[in-house]
Amino acid sequence: MAKLAVILNEREAREARVLSAEFDKALSSEMLFRPIISGLPPTVVTGFRKAIEAHNNELQSLLDAYEAAKAGDYSALQRRAGNDPGLGLIVGRIARGLTQKELGRKLGLKEQQIQRYEADRYTSISLGNFQRVANVLGMQWTLGLSDWAGSGWNIAKQISAIEVKKILKHARENAWFAVQDVDGPDEEESFNYLQRYVSNHIVKYGTPTLLRTGFHVEDHSDDLLLVAWRARVTRIAEEMLVKRQPEYNPLDISWLLELVRLSRHVDGPARAQQLLHSKGILLIVERQIPGMKVDGAAFLLNGTPVIGLTLRRDALDNFWFTLLHEVAHVILHYRAGLNIGFFDDAEAADIDEVEREANDFASNMLIPDEKWKRSPARITKSAAVVEKFARELEINPAIVFGRIRKERDDYTIFSSVIGANQVRKYFTTEG
């Protein structure tokens, strides 16, 4: 169920009802809810409760749209499907009151073939067979000119040759492509390969009009560097998803304290990646393209949460805060923005409400406010006092030193104890 923006068959509807019932039980019973949030700071608990309420409301809306379509009113389901032609065919089947088996009979195909078509939203079907299904359903398709690509790198526009060269140089240095694909003197062929690499990503997944960069909303849909970087992270995630991946459970946050406490280990970043993967969240480290100003990103790939980190500043304090900030987006905003994506610059000053929620979540998970306000570490100049406080919290002292530097706006202090150059070495294969 986590993979859907719309419900399109009875199996998905059953899964949605089961998940919604689990949400209802957790929200209505303190006995069931308490183990889920045991030991977590109040700010995190409040945010989580709000998130699962929003998630449950969205599930109900999905179910309502599906049931209405079955009853003959498919307007809500059609709105959710948007302009996706594959989803349009499935909505058409539902609107005609046909099961997958019944549609298969009309086409002379087995039910399993229709299930396969619908599972990948008809992306694997030939144009001729696509039209055949449309004809059987009594659907007509028209094509017309509109504005250029819209959201995403507009591959029909003139783009900066400097940016293209910058990306190609970065791609070669960081093994984005096979050597034979971009190596050699033919600059035009290299450009064409890059264009295919990025445009294929846009065609398959699209690029949102608004990307949340700088902890506030800006339109970066034509930012070629950012779109190319996301295409790279997405391709790595696709390769990882070919292997068996545990499904993300939005009702389970019992692992959060374990994640934070992994910071105590020398190889904590690597362990964090493994833990997140076991919970259905992909963590991918990919160097930023020179000129980008992104520390972390969080988005959905076919329903799987993906966190991308650039390690723009290779230090433990920055790693753990940025990681928890992106984890916050996954947990708090799974149904409220993660499908669009969050692309964050930790150095930006302005923040909006959504980013403030993620900041508060990350800060409190690492150092709960109620403990921080009472701790002498806030005002001390002694590294020993800070280290003692970190041991009490069971976290890496670099996290506390980093918070002190930020709150005092003095980055000259404790510079030798924030874990500089202690992260990237655990991600030498970048991902």
N, C-alpha and C positions, 0 to 999 in steps of 0.2 A: 504494500500500500504506500510505502514511503516514496515510491518512484513516480507517483502520479500527480498531475495537476488537474486531471479529470478522471471520473470513474466511467468506465466504458463497457464493463461486462459484469456478470453476476459474481464471478470469483472476486473481483476487485471490490465489489459492493459488500460481500461477506467479510472480507478482510477489514474494510473500513468500519463496519458495524462492530466487529470484535474490538478493534483499537479504540473506537469511541466509547464502548462499554468499559474498557480498562481505564480510560481517562475519567469517566464518570465515577467509577468506584474510588479511584485515587483521590479525586477532588472532594468526594462526599464523606470519606472515611479517614479520620485522623489516624486510625490504627494502621491503615494501609499506606497513608502518605508519609507517616513519620519515618519508617525505615529508609525511604527513598532519599530523604533530605537530612538524615542523621549526621550531626556534626558540622553541617554547613552554616556559614554566616547568615544572619537574618536577611541581609540585602540580596543574597543569592537565592534564598528560599522564596522571597517575595517575587523576584523576577521570574523564577521557574514556574511558580503557580500561575502567574499572569500568562506565561508562554504556553502552558499546556491548556489553559482555558481558551486561548486564541486558536490553538491547534485543533481543539475539539470543535470549536465553532466552525472552523474551516471544513472539517470532516463532515459536519452536518450539512453545510452548504453544498458540498460535493454530492452527498447522498440525495439531497433534495433535488438537485439538478438532474441527477440520473433517474430518479423515480418519476419526476415530472416528464422527462423525455419518453419514458416507457408508457406514460399515460397519454401521450400525444402532444405535450407542450415541450418542445425541444429547444426553445429560445435560450434558456439559461445555459444549457449544455453547449449549444452552438457558440455562445459568447465566450465560454471558457476555452473552447477549441481554437478560437481565433481564425486565422487564415491558413492554418496548417492543413494541407490537402489530405494527408493521411488520416488525421483526426476527423476531418470532414466526412470521409467515407464511413468511419465508424459511427459518427453521429447519425449519418444517413441510414445505416442499418438499424440503429435503435429507433429512429423516428418511424421507420417502416414496420416496426414491431417484429423484426426478424431476429432469431437467435443465430449464433455463428453456424450451427448445424444447418439451419434452414437456408441461410445464404449460400453455404457450400453446395447444397443440393441444386439450387437455382443455377449455380456456376458449373456444376458437374465436378465439384472438388470435395475432398474429405473435410470434415470439421477441423481436423488438426492443421490443415493448410491455412484455413481462415484464421485460426488461432495464431499461427506463426506470422501471418501478414499483419495482424492487429498488434501483436506483441512488439513489433518494430515500427508500428505506425505506417505500414505500407512503404517503407523506405527501400525495401529490397525488391519490390515488384517492378516489372517492366512497364513502360508507358502504355503499351498496347493492352496489357492485362489490367492496368489501373483504369483505363477508359472502359474496359469491359465490365469491371465491378461497378463503376459509376453508372453505366447504362442500365444494368440490372436493377440498381437502386433508384433509377429515374432521376439522376443528378446531372446537372450541366455545369461545365466549367468554362469560364471566360478569362482571357488574359488581356491586360491593358498596360500602357505605360503609366508609371507613377514617378514620384521623386526617386532619385538615385538611392541605392541601398538603404538609406535611412540610418538605422542604428548599426554601428560597426564601422570598420575601415571601408570606406567607399572605394572599391577597387576600380571604379570608372573615373574617379577624379584624379587630378594631378597630385602626386604626393612628393614629399621632399626626397630628393636623391641622397641628401646627406643622411636622413634617417634610415633609408634603405641600406646604405653602405654600413651604417653603424650597426644595424640589426644583423646583416650578413656577417660582418666581422665577429660580432658577439656569438652568432650561431656556430661559426666555424670553431671558435676558440672553446666553446662549451659543448661541442658534439651534438648539436641539435639534429643535424642531418647526416646521412651517410656521406662519406667523403666524395664519392663519385657523383653525388647529386648536385653539389655546389662548387666542387673544386675545378680549377681551370681558369683560363683567361677570359672566357665568354661572360662578360658582365650582364648582358641581356638575359642569358639563360639563367644566371644566378638570380636575377631579379624575378624572372618568371617563376622559378621554383619557390621563392619566398612568397610571391603573390598566391600561388596555389596553396602553400602551407597555411597561410593566414585565412584566405578566402574560403577554403574548405571548412575551416573551423567555424567561420561565420555562417556559412550555408547550413551546416549541421546543427549548430547550437544557437546561432544568432548572437548579437551583442546588444546589451541593454542600452537604451538611450541615456540613462543616468547611471554613472558609476560613482560609488561613494568613496571619493578620494579625499585625503586631507581631513578625515573625520568630519566632513560635511559634504552635502550633495552638490556635485558639479557635473556638467556634461563633458565627459571624456570619451564619447563614443568614436570620435575621429582621432584619438590618440594612438597612433600606429605602434609606438613602443609598448604601450600597455596592452593593446589587443594582441600583439605578437607574443608578448610574455604570457598572457593568459592562454593563447593557443598552445604554447609549449607545455605549460603546466597541465592543460587538459589532455594533451596527447600522452603525457606520462601517466596520468590518472587512468586513461583508457586502457593502456597496457597493463596497469596493475589490476584493473577490474576484470580482465580476461581470466585471472585466477579467482578462485573462490574467495569472496569477500563477505564477512559477517554483515548482517543488515543492521543499520543504525536504528536504535530504539529510543525515540524521543522521550519516553517515560523513565528511562534509566539514567540517573546521574550519580549513582552510588560510587562511581569510579573517580570522581573529581578530586577528592582528597588524596587518593593514591597518586594521581597525576602530579599534583603539586609536590608531594613528598619525594617524588622521583628526582627532584632538583638537587637533593642531597648527594646523589651519586655522581661520580666523576663523568660517567657516560649517561647522565640523566636525559639529555636531548634524544639520544638514540632509543633509550627505553620509553620515552614519551611517544615517539613515533610508533613503536610496537604496540603500546597500550591503546593508542587511538585507533590503530588498524584493527585491533581485536574488538573494538566497539563500533566498527563500521564507519570510521572517519579516516579519510586518507590525508596524511601529512606529507607534503612535497616541498623540498627545499630547492629553489631554482634562483640562481643569481639574477639580479636585476640588470636590465639593459642600461648601459650608461645614459644618464639623462632622466631616467624614471625616478619618481619619488614615492615608492611604495615599500612598506615594510612587511605587510601581510595582507592576505586576501582570504575570503571564504565565499564559496558558492556551491551550488548543487550541480552534479553531473549525473543525469538519469536517476535522480533521487538520492544519490550518495553524497554526503557532505565532503567537500574537498577544502583543505586548508593549504594555502601556498605561502611560503616565507621566502624572502629574498636574503635575509641576514645582511641587510645593508650595513648594519653595525654589528659585527661579530663579537658579541659579549653576552654573558649569561644573563645579566639583568634585563637586557633588551629582549633576548630570546624568550624568557619565561613570561614577561608581561605581554609581548606581542602574541605569543601562542595562546595565552589565556584570554586575551581580547578576541581572537578569532574563534576560539572555542565558545565564548559567550555568544557570538553571532549564531553559531550552529544551534546552541541550546535555546537561546531566547528568541531568535528570529527565523527559525526554521520555516515557519509559515508566514513570515512578515518581512521578506526582503532577501532571503538567502537564494531564492530562485533567480533574482536579479544579480546579486553578488555585492560583496563589500570589498573595497580596495583601499587600504588604510595607510596613511602617512603618520607615523607616530610623532613626528616633530611639528605637525601643524597645530596651531593654537586654537582655532575655532572648532567647536563640536556641536552636533545637534543632539536631540533627545535620544535617538537610537544609539549613537556612538557613546553618549554619556552612560547609557545603560551598560554597554559593553565594557567601558572603562571601570565603572563601579563594580561590576561583576569580577573583572580581572584583579582589581586592587584588593577586594575583600577576600577573594579566594587565596591570594598570596599572603596578604597581611590583613586580617579582619580589623575593621575600623575601631571596634570597641577595645581591642588589645593594643592597637597602635596609639590610641589617644592616651592610654595609661602608661605607655612604655617610656623609660628614660632614653631609649635609643633615638627618639625623635630629636632630642636636643643635644645629645652627647657629641663629643669630639673623639671619643675613645673607640677604637676598633674592637676592643675586647667586649665592651658593653653591647655593641651591635651583634657580635658573634654569639654572645650568650642569648640574646633575644631570638636570633635565628634558630638556635638549637631548641629553644622552647617551642617555637612554631614548627619545627621539623622541616625547615626549608634551607636552601643554600643562602649563606650570608650575602652573596652578591646581590640577591634580590632586595635585601634591606638597604645595603649600601646604595644601590641604584635609586631607591625611593628617596633616600635622604638627599642625594645629589639633585634630584628633580625638584623636590619640595623647597630646598634652599636655593634653587637656581644657581648652584655653584658646582660646576663640573671639573673644578680643579682639585676637589677633595676626594679622597678614597679612590682615586683613579687606578690604583694598582690592585684593587680587590673586587672589581666588578666582573671578573672572569673574561677579560679581553682575549680574543682569539682561542676561545675554548669551546666553540660550538661547531663551526663549519667542518672541522676535521672529522666529525662523526657522520658527515653527509658528503663524503668525498665523491660519491656517485650521483650526488644532487638528486635526491628523490628517494 
